[in-house]
Amino acid sequence: MATWKNLDTLASFDKLCSLKNHVDIAAALSGEEGGKRVADYSTPMAAGLNYNYAAKEVDETVLSALAQLADEAQLIDKFEELYNGAVINTGENRMVLHHLARRQLGNPVVVDGVDKREFYVAQQKKAADFANKVHAGEITNEAREKFTTVVQIGIGGSDLGPRALYIALENWAKANNTFKMEARFISNVDPDDAAAVLASVDLAHSLFIVVSKSGTTLETLTNEAFVKDALTKAGLNPSKHMLAVTSETSPLAKSEDYLTAIFMDDYIGGRYSSVSAVGGAILSLAFGPEVFAQLLDGAAAEDQLATNRDLMKNPDMLDALIGIYERNVQGYPSTAVLPYSQALSRFPAHLQQCDMESNGKTVNRFSEPVNYVTGPVIFGEPGTNGQHSFYQLLHQGSDIIPLQFIGFKKSQLGVDVDIENSTSQQKLCANVAAQIIAFACGKEDENLNKNFKGKRPSSIIIGDELTPASLGALLAHFENKIMFQGFVWNLNSFDQEGVQLGKVLAKRVLAHNTDGALKVFSDLLNI
Ligand SMILES: O=P(O)(O)OC[C@H]1O[C@](O)(CO)[C@@H](O)[C@@H]1O
């Protein structure tokens, strides 16, 4: 069994700390040697992606210290224990099994006589069968007309991942003739969210998936009631338009109000649930089950790489450890995720939850305070939009913010135009290449206002095209990166107690059970 220790008790961490500011990336990337470094500092990911870290502040010495840290922190042993069913989520006394939903890795994990992998696969199949019947017109509305739109009602992990993945594949599916149904999402308890989505869809031909693992989330239950009200007012029977994705123990599971209920369980955290029926139902309905299966294959192939003990052949662990060096040795406070792909416009928002809800903690897995910083602030926007927004601060601001670029050689739709000897896709890719060098190398100018100090590290994941498989690999890469970082920090990355207090106080406000400052704020907001 692996031993769980705080980062600052590890000898390899002391070694790493002695390497602060060890690499000057501007110098490392200059001249012919710089070109060689770009070619060499790259490791293959699954589905044709490559993780390039040439513009990160690492060299053979730092990489070897990171490899020692990976060994001493027993990262691969911990990963193996995780997917073989150890109780890694100590705060909630639960296993962490989202990798099994990718249909591979590890020994059978049996709970109460149920093989968990078989359970997840069976639920994915249930979602696939339901989707196939909807597409074939075997499940229809009461007027026996086909459903054309699917709307997911959920929040947090029951929204962000599935929404990001849907947006990522919408154009790809259209270009590849697998697009089946338009999907929309309602998440916020702001009534304008539900009202606007409902006004934009044809209710009579819309299916609604209520997604809540707990079945108790206030926003989701409120929005479900909002939608039922709209359906009833339109003369439609809500139970003929709704299905649920939930856990078998949730209040939703017992309801008769749905066409069907598809299940997940407590061993898959909300922010890791896109590969379960939480993402599987809507993606199978929108694009067909085969497309969702390709996404799972991409994720499974990336997971396989994440089991490699050789750091240089494990892009997820390498990315994680470079992040540890940046956070705990270099002292950088945030990380920007910058996809040069419009299709990935919501991917940073998904990673924001995945990373910050997992590793935004100051006590270790045994509820003891830790004496080092943990998860960085994550933010991002697709390039080149970000360039015209917050890149000023990234280039010349007082904080150094490590960057994670993502870029593809080909667009998804293939529709392009040649202007001044380059296509839009070439312009997009030229920008990301230029930014990597601008951030790393900077540019001297006597006028300090125009001076770029450089030394701003970045990595880039490069692929041919954003497909279901490469998207699955990308998703798994970041999930695994976050998991490895949580292991290094000795955190429980799989609970989220920090979201509870606000929920409790909001209930008190709604029950008019407040005093002091909370009462005055409530009055100011007219509650
Ligand atoms: O699927 P549920 O149970 O409605 O939870 C939604 C989200 O709420 C959270 O618990 C945070 O409030 C997330 O972790 C989760 O993804």
The ligand as an ORCA input file, in Angstrom:
! r2SCAN-3c Opt
* xyz 0 1
  O     -25.335     16.250     -9.604
  P     -25.717     16.998     -8.359
  O     -25.866     16.105     -7.180
  O     -26.969     17.811     -8.605
  O     -24.550     17.996     -7.994
  C     -24.205     19.066     -8.809
  C     -22.906     19.707     -8.409
  O     -22.970     20.235     -7.108
  C     -21.726     20.117     -6.460
  O     -21.862     19.195     -5.440
  C     -21.226     21.420     -5.914
  O     -22.211     22.181     -5.334
  C     -20.782     19.624     -7.527
  O     -19.701     18.937     -7.043
  C     -21.684     18.822     -8.387
  O     -21.110     18.625     -9.623
*
